[in-house]
Amino acid sequence: MIELTLDGRRLRLAEGTTVAAALAMGGDGCSRTSVSGQRRAPLCGMGICQECRVSIDGQRRLACQTLCRDGMQVETRP
């Protein structure tokens, strides 16, 4: 098991879990807020749609393409 922080909350997950799966298991399932204020969620699951953009350790990344690491800091809100 690994532990990361998702929007300020600690979350324990199995090794090999993607950040997109972590969003579904430990958050509201959403990855970002659109410019119009709507919450957005991962859509394609393979990195094409870009809807799963999150901040991981201070850098914008695709949640569906990123495996969780112990100590990772994930933020979905600006």
Phi, psi and omega per residue, in radians:
M1 nan 2.572 3.065
I2 -2.138 2.867 3.123
E3 -2.265 2.322 3.073
L4 -2.335 3.008 3.089
T5 -1.963 2.176 -3.138
L6 -2.050 1.924 -3.118
D7 0.883 0.743 3.074
G8 1.510 -0.068 3.138
R9 -1.880 2.405 3.094
R10 -1.320 2.459 -3.113
L11 -2.447 2.245 3.091
R12 -1.775 2.294 -3.060
L13 -2.423 2.795 3.039
A14 -1.257 2.508 3.062
E15 -1.031 2.459 -3.124
G16 1.645 -0.018 3.112
T17 -1.333 2.399 3.059
T18 -1.381 2.785 3.089
V19 -1.118 -0.621 3.098
A20 -1.054 -0.725 3.095
A21 -1.165 -0.655 3.099
A22 -1.080 -0.675 3.096
L23 -1.049 -0.725 -3.137
A24 -1.225 -0.662 -3.079
M25 -1.407 -0.582 -2.997
G26 -2.141 -0.014 -3.112
G27 -2.245 -2.657 3.113
D28 -1.605 0.095 3.140
G29 1.499 -0.141 -3.104
C30 -1.671 2.684 -3.080
S31 -1.943 -0.357 -3.107
R32 -2.880 3.023 3.056
T33 -2.002 2.270 -3.120
S34 -1.287 2.960 3.131
V35 -1.094 -0.399 3.098
S36 -1.529 0.001 3.086
G37 1.659 -0.021 3.134
Q38 -1.433 2.467 3.058
R39 -1.331 2.418 -3.103
R40 -2.062 2.645 -3.108
A41 -2.248 2.781 3.067
P42 -0.953 2.468 -3.075
L43 -2.090 -1.054 -2.997
C44 -1.498 -0.508 3.136
G45 1.324 0.153 -3.142
M46 -2.379 0.255 2.998
G47 1.531 0.102 -3.103
I48 -1.534 -0.714 -3.013
C49 -1.365 -0.378 3.132
Q50 1.185 0.168 -3.132
E51 -1.272 -0.266 -3.064
C52 -1.698 0.362 3.139
R53 -1.100 2.259 3.073
V54 -2.396 2.948 3.027
S55 -1.697 2.083 3.125
I56 -2.069 2.038 -3.104
D57 0.868 0.688 3.061
G58 1.498 0.013 3.127
Q59 -2.124 2.492 3.118
R60 -1.270 2.241 -3.130
R61 -2.460 2.882 3.050
L62 -1.591 2.130 -3.092
A63 -1.127 -0.578 -3.095
C64 -1.291 -0.311 -3.094
Q65 -1.870 0.082 -3.044
T66 -2.078 2.201 3.065
L67 -1.446 2.482 3.102
C68 -1.167 2.491 3.057
R69 -2.174 2.653 3.092
D70 -1.058 2.289 3.121
G71 1.493 -0.034 -3.113
M72 -1.080 2.501 3.074
Q73 -1.949 2.007 -3.121
V74 -1.995 2.249 3.110
E75 -2.188 2.294 3.118
T76 -1.860 -0.216 -3.112
R77 -2.007 2.488 3.138
P78 -1.143 nan nan
